Amino acid sequence: MSSIVTPHPEKRRSLILVDLQEGFLNDTSRWIVPNIKEVIEKGGYDLIVETIFSAEKGSLWDRQTHWTFPLVPTTHDIKQLLNERAVLVTKKTKSAFKGEKDLFKILKDNNIEEVHIVGIDTNDCVFATAQESFDLGFFTYVLEECTASSQNEAYREAALKILRELCMTNHSF
C-alpha cells in the first residue's frame, strides 16, 4: 500500500467518487485511477457514493459555456470495484449534493460524520462538492492523490492550495 492518508478511521466515513467518467479521464487526469482503486480496496468506508455528470443540449452548460457532455458511466476500472451498496447519484451541475438523489439525507441516514472526496475536476465539481459538504456540517477532506483536472495541472494546484488553506485536504489536518 502507498501512503495515501485517509483521515479519522474511527469516524463513520463516506467516500464520494466525483465524475470518474471516460471523457474526463485523459493524459492529464488518468493517473488518479490506480490511487482511487487503492483507496477503495483498502476499505474502511461505511458508504461509497458514485456520481456521474451530464450536460445535455439546451442545458445551462450548453447555453452559457457552449459545452455538452453525454451521460456515460464511471470508468470500468473503478466501477468493477463498487458493490451493490454503492449509491449512484447522477447530476447535471457541479456539486454531488445537487444530484437527482438527496445526498445529504443519504449521508445522514447512514450516520456519516466525515466525507472524503476523490475525482475530476479538482477545480470544479470536486471543489463544489467539498464546499457544500462542509457547509452541510460534515468533516470534509479532498484526497489530494486521488483528484485531478482534465484541463491542466495548474487548475488542480490552484484548487488544492485553497482547500489546504481551509484545512480540507488529507494533508492539511
C-alpha positions in Angstrom: 0.0 0.0 0.0 1.1 3.5 -0.7 1.0 6.3 1.8 -2.4 7.9 0.8 -3.6 9.3 4.1 -7.3 8.8 4.8 -8.2 10.9 7.9 -10.0 9.7 11.0 -10.7 6.0 10.6 -12.6 6.0 13.8 -15.4 8.1 12.4 -18.3 7.0 10.2 -17.0 7.9 6.7 -18.2 8.1 3.2 -16.1 8.2 0.0 -17.6 10.3 -2.8 -16.4 9.5 -6.3 -16.9 12.6 -8.5 -17.3 12.2 -12.3 -14.8 9.4 -13.0 -16.1 9.1 -16.5 -14.3 8.5 -19.8 -14.2 11.9 -21.4 -12.8 13.5 -18.3 -10.1 10.9 -17.9 -7.3 11.8 -20.3 -3.5 12.1 -20.3 -3.7 14.9 -17.7 -6.0 13.0 -15.3 -5.9 9.3 -15.7 -3.0 8.9 -13.3 -5.5 9.1 -10.3 -7.4 5.8 -11.2 -4.8 3.4 -9.6 -4.8 5.6 -6.5 -8.6 5.6 -6.2 -8.6 1.9 -6.7 -6.2 1.5 -3.8 -8.4 3.7 -1.6 -11.5 1.6 -2.4 -9.7 -1.7 -2.0 -8.2 -0.5 1.4 -11.8 -0.1 2.5 -12.8 1.5 5.8 -15.8 3.4 4.3 -19.3 3.0 5.7 -20.7 4.3 2.4 -19.4 4.9 -1.1 -21.2 7.4 -3.4 -20.6 7.3 -7.1 -21.5 10.4 -9.0 -21.8 10.9 -12.8 -22.3 14.1 -14.7 -24.1 15.0 -17.9 -24.8 18.3 -19.7 -27.4 17.9 -22.4 -28.1 20.1 -25.4 -30.2 23.0 -24.2 -28.9 22.8 -20.6 -27.3 25.8 -18.8 -23.9 24.3 -19.6 -24.8 24.4 -23.3 -26.4 27.8 -23.3 -23.7 29.6 -21.2 -20.5 27.7 -21.9 -21.4 26.1 -25.3 -20.4 22.7 -24.0 -22.2 19.4 -23.6 -21.3 16.1 -22.1 -23.2 12.8 -22.5 -24.3 10.7 -19.6 -21.7 7.9 -19.5 -20.9 5.5 -16.7 -18.0 5.5 -14.3 -14.9 4.1 -15.9 -14.8 0.3 -15.8 -11.6 0.2 -13.8 -13.4 1.8 -10.9 -16.9 0.6 -11.5 -15.9 -3.1 -11.1 -14.7 -2.4 -7.6 -18.0 -0.9 -6.4 -20.5 -3.2 -4.8 -24.3 -3.1 -4.9 -24.2 -1.0 -1.7 -22.6 1.9 -3.6 -25.1 4.8 -4.1 -25.3 6.2 -7.6 -26.1 9.9 -8.0 -26.5 11.4 -11.4 -26.1 15.2 -11.7 -26.4 18.0 -14.2 -24.4 20.5 -12.2 -21.2 20.8 -10.1 -22.0 19.6 -6.6 -22.8 16.0 -5.9 -25.4 17.4 -3.4 -27.4 18.8 -6.3 -27.9 15.4 -8.0 -31.2 13.6 -8.6 -30.9 11.9 -5.1 -30.9 13.7 -1.8 -27.2 13.0 -0.9 -27.5 15.0 2.4 -30.3 12.7 3.6 -28.5 9.6 2.4 -25.4 10.6 4.4 -27.4 11.5 7.5 -29.4 8.2 7.2 -26.1 6.3 7.3 -24.8 8.4 10.2 -21.9 9.7 8.2 -19.7 12.2 10.1 -16.9 12.6 7.6 -16.7 12.8 3.8 -13.7 12.0 1.6 -13.9 13.3 -2.0 -12.0 12.0 -5.0 -12.3 12.5 -8.7 -12.4 15.1 -11.5 -12.2 18.1 -11.7 -10.4 19.4 -8.6 -11.1 23.0 -9.5 -14.8 22.4 -10.5 -17.1 19.6 -9.3 -14.7 18.2 -6.6 -14.3 21.7 -5.2 -18.0 22.5 -5.3 -18.9 19.2 -3.6 -16.3 19.8 -0.9 -17.5 23.3 -0.2 -21.1 22.1 0.0 -20.3 19.1 2.2 -18.5 21.3 4.7 -21.4 23.8 4.6 -23.8 21.0 5.4 -21.9 20.1 8.5 -19.6 17.2 7.5 -15.9 17.0 8.2 -14.7 17.1 4.6 -11.4 16.1 3.0 -10.3 16.0 -0.6 -7.8 13.2 -1.0 -5.1 15.0 -2.9 -3.5 11.9 -4.6 -7.0 11.0 -5.9 -8.1 14.1 -7.7 -7.1 15.7 -10.9 -8.1 18.3 -13.5 -8.9 17.3 -17.0 -7.9 20.7 -18.3 -4.4 21.2 -16.8 -2.4 20.7 -13.6 -2.3 24.5 -12.8 -6.1 24.4 -12.2 -5.7 21.4 -9.8 -2.9 23.0 -7.9 -4.9 26.3 -7.5 -7.9 24.5 -6.1 -5.7 22.4 -3.8 -4.0 25.5 -2.5 -7.4 26.9 -1.5 -8.6 23.7 0.0 -5.3 23.3 2.0 -5.8 26.8 3.5 -9.3 25.7 4.6 -7.9 22.5 6.2 -10.0 20.5 3.7 -7.4 18.0 2.2 -5.9 14.9 3.6 -2.6 16.7 4.0 -3.9 19.8 5.9 -5.3 18.4 9.2 
